[in-house]
Amino acid sequence: MHAIGPPVSNTQPGLNPRIKKELALLAGLLFFGIALLPVAIWFIGKAVFGTYGGAGFAHFFGDLSSKIRSGDLVAWFLVLSPYLVWQILRLAAFGWRSVGKL
């Protein structure tokens, strides 16, 4: 029996593997910036400066998430900072390799 329809290709359409890797990196570091970094900031801030002005971590996280939702640039910088640091390190490594080739 013959199949009906156009011939099936062995290659899967989709994103370039390099783009997939970069999106996975962004997703992972964004998760770190949203879920884990605020916990670290709260604990370190509590140890250094004392209690937060609100009612604990839940209040701190609520304030942060409301600022993210309202588009506050400082909050977005905080959340994206792990990805930005990674990109700066990649750029520095690229520059170092480029200088080495001169």
N, CA, C and O of each residue as an XYZ file, in Angstrom:
408
protein
N       0.843     -1.163      0.000
C       0.000      0.000      0.000
C       0.896      1.235      0.000
O       1.923      1.262      0.678
N       0.509      2.249     -0.755
C       1.294      3.473     -0.882
C       0.761      4.557      0.040
O      -0.445      4.665      0.264
N       1.680      5.362      0.573
C       1.289      6.472      1.434
C       0.737      7.609      0.592
O       1.195      7.851     -0.525
N      -0.238      8.295      1.131
C      -0.841      9.431      0.444
C      -0.235     10.698      1.022
O      -0.126     10.848      2.239
N       0.160     11.613      0.133
C       0.699     12.885      0.577
C       2.103     13.093      0.065
O       2.654     12.241     -0.634
N       2.684     14.230      0.414
C       4.030     14.535     -0.064
C       5.063     13.631      0.599
O       4.826     13.085      1.676
N       6.210     13.481     -0.056
C       7.261     12.649      0.552
C       7.731     13.243      1.880
O       7.785     14.460      2.052
N       8.060     12.369      2.793
C       8.494     12.782      4.131
C      10.014     12.905      4.136
O      10.727     12.011      3.682
N      10.489     14.023      4.655
C      11.925     14.273      4.746
C      12.452     13.717      6.064
O      11.728     13.669      7.058
N      13.699     13.304      6.068
C      14.329     12.804      7.294
C      14.750     13.932      8.229
O      14.943     13.702      9.422
N      14.896     15.149      7.705
C      15.319     16.270      8.540
C      14.106     16.908      9.192
O      13.063     17.077      8.560
N      14.250     17.250     10.428
C      13.170     17.879     11.185
C      13.262     19.391     11.011
O      14.331     19.971     11.207
N      12.149     20.039     10.645
C      12.185     21.502     10.585
C      12.211     22.062     12.006
O      11.679     21.451     12.933
N      12.813     23.185     12.162
C      12.856     23.791     13.492
C      14.013     24.752     13.616
O      14.621     25.165     12.628
N      14.296     25.089     14.836
C      15.354     26.046     15.115
C      16.732     25.418     14.961
O      16.919     24.213     15.127
N      17.662     26.259     14.647
C      19.065     25.892     14.595
C      19.484     25.387     15.985
O      19.077     25.975     16.987
N      20.281     24.320     16.073
C      20.705     23.819     17.398
C      21.418     24.873     18.242
O      21.308     24.859     19.468
N      22.135     25.771     17.611
C      22.828     26.831     18.343
C      21.828     27.780     19.008
O      22.029     28.226     20.138
N      20.743     28.077     18.279
C      19.707     28.941     18.836
C      18.982     28.223     19.964
O      18.659     28.834     20.982
N      18.725     26.929     19.789
C      18.090     26.142     20.848
C      18.934     26.154     22.110
O      18.412     26.293     23.216
N      20.239     26.008     21.939
C      21.155     26.009     23.089
C      21.124     27.367     23.792
O      21.106     27.435     25.021
N      21.116     28.437     23.013
C      21.108     29.780     23.589
C      19.781     30.055     24.311
O      19.774     30.666     25.380
N      18.669     29.608     23.735
C      17.372     29.787     24.387
C      17.280     28.970     25.673
O      16.699     29.427     26.657
N      17.849     27.765     25.670
C      17.871     26.951     26.885
C      18.721     27.622     27.959
O      18.360     27.607     29.136
N      19.839     28.206     27.565
C      20.696     28.924     28.506
C      19.952     30.125     29.079
O      19.984     30.359     30.287
N      19.284     30.885     28.216
C      18.509     32.031     28.679
C      17.417     31.589     29.639
O      17.223     32.215     30.681
N      16.704     30.525     29.307
C      15.627     30.034     30.180
C      16.170     29.595     31.539
O      15.583     29.910     32.574
N      17.281     28.874     31.538
C      17.868     28.417     32.792
C      18.352     29.561     33.662
O      18.112     29.573     34.869
N      19.033     30.525     33.055
C      19.544     31.651     33.833
C      18.427     32.609     34.241
O      18.521     33.270     35.274
N      17.376     32.683     33.433
C      16.219     33.486     33.810
C      15.510     32.848     35.011
O      15.079     33.549     35.927
N      15.393     31.520     35.000
C      14.836     30.819     36.164
C      15.683     31.103     37.395
O      15.146     31.374     38.470
N      17.002     31.042     37.248
C      17.896     31.343     38.360
C      17.657     32.762     38.860
O      17.589     32.997     40.066
N      17.530     33.712     37.926
C      17.337     35.107     38.303
C      15.995     35.381     38.959
O      15.885     36.281     39.791
N      14.970     34.613     38.593
C      13.638     34.832     39.160
C      13.424     34.032     40.442
O      12.827     34.538     41.392
N      13.906     32.790     40.479
C      13.581     31.903     41.598
C      14.668     31.828     42.666
O      14.355     31.842     43.857
N      15.921     31.750     42.273
C      16.980     31.503     43.250
C      17.713     32.766     43.699
O      18.061     32.892     44.874
N      17.948     33.687     42.794
C      18.672     34.913     43.142
C      17.934     35.741     44.198
O      18.583     36.231     45.122
N      16.601     35.923     44.108
C      15.920     36.665     45.177
C      16.049     36.003     46.557
O      16.129     36.698     47.570
N      16.070     34.680     46.598
C      16.253     33.982     47.875
C      17.628     34.320     48.448
O      17.752     34.624     49.635
N      18.651     34.267     47.612
C      20.008     34.591     48.070
C      20.100     36.045     48.515
O      20.717     36.345     49.537
N      19.492     36.947     47.754
C      19.522     38.370     48.117
C      18.818     38.587     49.449
O      19.295     39.350     50.288
N      17.687     37.922     49.646
C      16.947     38.116     50.890
C      17.735     37.603     52.086
O      17.825     38.286     53.106
N      18.310     36.400     51.974
C      19.073     35.845     53.105
C      20.320     36.665     53.411
O      20.622     36.925     54.575
N      21.039     37.071     52.381
C      22.242     37.876     52.608
C      21.863     39.248     53.150
O      22.516     39.764     54.057
N      20.809     39.838     52.593
C      20.346     41.135     53.102
C      19.901     41.063     54.548
O      20.157     41.979     55.330
N      19.233     39.973     54.905
C      18.793     39.797     56.300
C      19.991     39.646     57.229
O      19.992     40.180     58.338
N      21.016     38.916     56.776
C      22.210     38.716     57.614
C      23.011     40.004     57.765
O      23.574     40.269     58.827
N      23.062     40.802     56.706
C      23.884     42.012     56.747
C      23.130     43.206     57.324
O      23.653     43.923     58.177
N      21.899     43.417     56.857
C      21.155     44.626     57.216
C      20.051     44.399     58.241
O      19.491     45.367     58.757
N      19.731     43.173     58.543
C      18.628     42.890     59.468
C      17.355     42.562     58.702
O      17.402     42.274     57.506
N      16.226     42.605     59.383
C      14.975     42.198     58.767
C      14.550     43.158     57.664
O      14.827     44.357     57.709
N      13.872     42.592     56.678
C      13.344     43.376     55.569
C      12.176     44.212     56.079
O      11.492     43.809     57.019
N      11.947     45.351     55.479
C      10.893     46.262     55.927
C       9.498     45.685     55.848
O       8.572     46.220     56.457
N       9.330     44.602     55.108
C       8.011     43.974     54.987
C       7.849     42.851     55.989
O       8.421     42.871     57.079
N       7.054     41.872     55.593
C       6.733     40.776     56.494
C       7.514     39.506     56.181
O       7.003     38.410     56.411
N       8.709     39.616     55.675
C       9.521     38.444     55.385
C       9.755     38.249     53.902
O       9.545     39.150     53.090
N      10.201     37.034     53.569
C      10.561     36.746     52.184
C       9.374     36.867     51.245
O       9.519     37.373     50.133
N       8.202     36.411     51.673
C       7.023     36.467     50.797
C       6.724     37.902     50.396
O       6.384     38.167     49.242
N       6.845     38.816     51.322
C       6.607     40.229     51.014
C       7.694     40.764     50.082
O       7.398     41.494     49.136
N       8.934     40.406     50.345
C      10.042     40.824     49.475
C       9.837     40.309     48.055
O       9.974     41.064     47.093
N       9.506     39.021     47.922
C       9.305     38.433     46.602
C       8.086     39.044     45.915
O       8.097     39.248     44.701
N       7.045     39.334     46.677
C       5.863     40.000     46.122
C       6.191     41.383     45.585
O       5.737     41.760     44.505
N       6.982     42.140     46.344
C       7.418     43.466     45.879
C       8.237     43.351     44.599
O       8.031     44.106     43.649
N       9.166     42.399     44.585
C      10.013     42.213     43.410
C       9.190     41.800     42.194
O       9.375     42.342     41.105
N       8.282     40.844     42.376
C       7.499     40.385     41.233
C       6.541     41.468     40.730
O       6.290     41.547     39.528
N       6.011     42.291     41.609
C       5.153     43.388     41.139
C       5.961     44.414     40.363
O       5.463     44.987     39.393
N       7.199     44.655     40.774
C       8.058     45.576     40.020
C       8.420     44.996     38.653
O       8.501     45.729     37.668
N       8.637     43.691     38.595
C       8.925     43.044     37.311
C       7.723     43.190     36.387
O       7.871     43.546     35.218
N       6.532     42.915     36.913
C       5.314     43.009     36.101
C       5.028     44.432     35.649
O       4.456     44.635     34.578
N       5.414     45.421     36.448
C       5.167     46.817     36.072
C       6.239     47.353     35.131
O       6.122     48.476     34.640
N       7.284     46.565     34.875
C       8.314     46.974     33.923
C       9.442     47.799     34.524
O      10.137     48.511     33.799
N       9.631     47.715     35.809
C      10.716     48.441     36.468
C      12.058     47.937     35.940
O      12.358     46.746     36.027
N      12.863     48.850     35.393
C      14.125     48.461     34.758
C      15.125     47.874     35.748
O      15.875     46.964     35.396
N      15.148     48.374     36.970
C      16.082     47.853     37.973
C      15.735     46.400     38.320
O      16.625     45.561     38.460
N      14.440     46.111     38.456
C      14.024     44.741     38.754
C      14.359     43.813     37.594
O      14.823     42.694     37.811
N      14.130     44.266     36.367
C      14.471     43.441     35.202
C      15.978     43.236     35.098
O      16.436     42.155     34.729
N      16.754     44.279     35.425
C      18.216     44.130     35.415
C      18.638     43.076     36.426
O      19.513     42.257     36.143
N      18.021     43.092     37.603
C      18.331     42.109     38.634
C      18.027     40.695     38.146
O      18.846     39.791     38.313
N      16.872     40.503     37.552
C      16.448     39.179     37.092
C      17.310     38.701     35.920
O      17.637     37.517     35.833
N      17.674     39.607     35.033
C      18.483     39.232     33.867
C      19.986     39.245     34.137
O      20.767     38.858     33.268
N      20.402     39.679     35.316
C      21.832     39.806     35.601
C      22.618     38.503     35.460
O      23.758     38.571     34.999
N      22.105     37.324     35.817
C      22.905     36.116     35.574
C      23.209     35.907     34.087
O      24.330     35.543     33.732
N      22.225     36.134     33.221
C      22.439     35.995     31.777
C      23.391     37.074     31.264
O      24.248     36.799     30.424
N      23.242     38.299     31.767
C      24.118     39.381     31.336
C      25.566     39.123     31.754
O      26.489     39.374     30.979
N      25.767     38.629     32.958
C      27.124     38.292     33.417
C      27.716     37.202     32.532
O      28.885     37.277     32.153
N      26.920     36.193     32.200
C      27.398     35.120     31.327
C      27.805     35.673     29.963
O      28.830     35.271     29.411
N      27.016     36.583     29.422
C      27.347     37.166     28.116
C      28.616     38.014     28.193
O      29.420     38.002     27.261
N      28.802     38.738     29.276
C      30.027     39.533     29.450
C      31.241     38.617     29.535
O      32.283     38.917     28.953
N      31.120     37.510     30.250
C      32.229     36.549     30.335
C      32.534     35.934     28.971
O      33.700     35.743     28.626
N      31.505     35.625     28.200
C      31.715     35.090     26.850
C      32.418     36.116     25.966
O      33.334     35.776     25.218
N      31.982     37.378     26.057
C      32.590     38.441     25.265
C      34.053     38.641     25.655
O      34.902     38.843     24.788
N      34.351     38.585     26.946
C      35.736     38.721     27.405
C      36.587     37.567     26.889
O      37.719     37.776     26.453
N      36.049     36.346     26.937
C      36.794     35.184     26.421
C      37.027     35.312     24.926
O      38.106     34.986     24.432
N      36.019     35.786     24.202
C      36.174     35.989     22.762
C      37.258     37.028     22.480
O      38.078     36.851     21.579
N      37.255     38.115     23.258
C      38.278     39.148     23.091
C      39.669     38.619     23.409
O      40.632     38.944     22.715
N      39.776     37.815     24.442
C      41.056     37.236     24.820
C      41.590     36.323     23.712
O      42.773     36.362     23.375
N      40.702     35.508     23.160
C      41.120     34.634     22.064
C      41.516     35.436     20.836
O      42.466     35.079     20.139
N      40.794     36.518     20.567
C      41.105     37.353     19.400
C      42.452     38.030     19.560
O      43.215     38.114     18.598
N      42.758     38.509     20.741
C      44.050     39.163     20.993
C      45.178     38.156     20.871
O      46.265     38.486     20.397
N      44.923     36.936     21.295
C      45.942     35.889     21.215
C      46.293     35.527     19.790
O      47.390     35.025     19.545
N      45.402     35.761     18.839
C      45.641     35.430     17.445
C      46.392     36.513     16.694
O      46.802     36.302     15.552
N      46.580     37.673     17.320
C      47.280     38.785     16.627
C      48.728     38.523     16.424
O      49.433     39.361     15.862
